Amino acid sequence: MAKEKEAKKAFVLRMAPEQLEALQKWADDEFRSLNGQIEFLLHEALKSKNRLPKERS
């Protein structure tokens, strides 16, 4: 049976307009949405610091 996809939670992120603009340009350069880019960067940061939760078996 296919594993059910967990629902994502929404939250507000406040940031400086200059940072938001830089992130949007980066996302555009990598053909991602702004949200997708932020998720990607957070995932990479968590992975590099071994902070990702262990996968359930």
Phi and psi in degrees as a GROMACS rama.xvg file:
@    title "Ramachandran Plot"
@    xaxis  label "Phi"
@    yaxis  label "Psi"
@TYPE xy
-67.9807  140.888  ALA-2
-71.0959  131.179  LYS-3
-69.9676  137.798  GLU-4
-77.8951  129.416  LYS-5
-72.2275  142.624  GLU-6
-69.3973  143.102  ALA-7
-88.3088  148.907  LYS-8
-102.56  139.691  LYS-9
-94.5915  148.063  ALA-10
-154.396  162.068  PHE-11
-89.8472  135.321  VAL-12
-122.255  116.496  LEU-13
-99.1266  133.54  ARG-14
-153.045  162.576  MET-15
-63.5841  141.504  ALA-16
-56.0048  -34.8567  PRO-17
-65.6001  -38.9562  GLU-18
-68.3668  -42.042  GLN-19
-61.6508  -43.1228  LEU-20
-63.6396  -42.2926  GLU-21
-64.8714  -41.9079  ALA-22
-64.4147  -40.0419  LEU-23
-63.7499  -42.5013  GLN-24
-62.8516  -43.2879  LYS-25
-61.3755  -44.7372  TRP-26
-60.8461  -44.43  ALA-27
-60.3192  -42.3694  ASP-28
-62.7294  -29.7336  ASP-29
-104  13.0746  GLU-30
55.2972  42.6839  PHE-31
-120.953  159.316  ARG-32
-73.9867  162.997  SER-33
-59.6792  -45.106  LEU-34
-60.6638  -44.3064  ASN-35
-61.8661  -38.2597  GLY-36
-66.419  -43.6187  GLN-37
-63.1386  -44.355  ILE-38
-60.7105  -43.6324  GLU-39
-60.6669  -47.6382  PHE-40
-64.2902  -41.046  LEU-41
-64.7094  -41.725  LEU-42
-62.1903  -45.3761  HIS-43
-62.6399  -40.2851  GLU-44
-64.8829  -44.2099  ALA-45
-62.8161  -41.8895  LEU-46
-64.4044  -43.0717  LYS-47
-67.0638  -23.7699  SER-48
-102.48  11.1879  LYS-49
52.6298  44.7992  ASN-50
-110.112  4.32179  ARG-51
-72.9975  142.103  LEU-52
-65.231  149.45  PRO-53
-66.8123  141.499  LYS-54
-73.4874  139.421  GLU-55
-79.7337  143.148  ARG-56
